[in-house]
Amino acid sequence: MEEVEPAKPLFTNATVKKTRTVIKKVKKTFMNEKGYMVTDWVDVAEEVEVEDKPLPPALGNGKASGGKKPAAKKKSVVSGKKKQGSLMGFFTQKKKAT
């Protein structure tokens, strides 16, 4: 039986560029066959290098976000008037103030 050697990498210190194709819409102005200036949106493909960014901390962990809690919402206080209890309260006849 013959022993098979494991494959050796060709480039030991090689790094792989991580790129991503992004399609952007660009305005292009040109003259048409009648001689008028025409502005049109054209799709342009562009390759962008992608950087490895660390993932954001978990949202459930309060210590990672600084430990601050959002401020509690204050209830609005209506002075002297009552709020409309329901939609039917809009259609009821109002009492006359004497």
Long-range contacts (C-beta under 8 A, 24 or more apart in sequence): 17-49, 18-49, 18-50, 18-52, 19-47, 19-48, 19-49, 19-50, 20-47, 20-48, 20-49, 20-50, 21-45, 21-46, 21-47, 21-48, 22-46, 22-47, 22-48
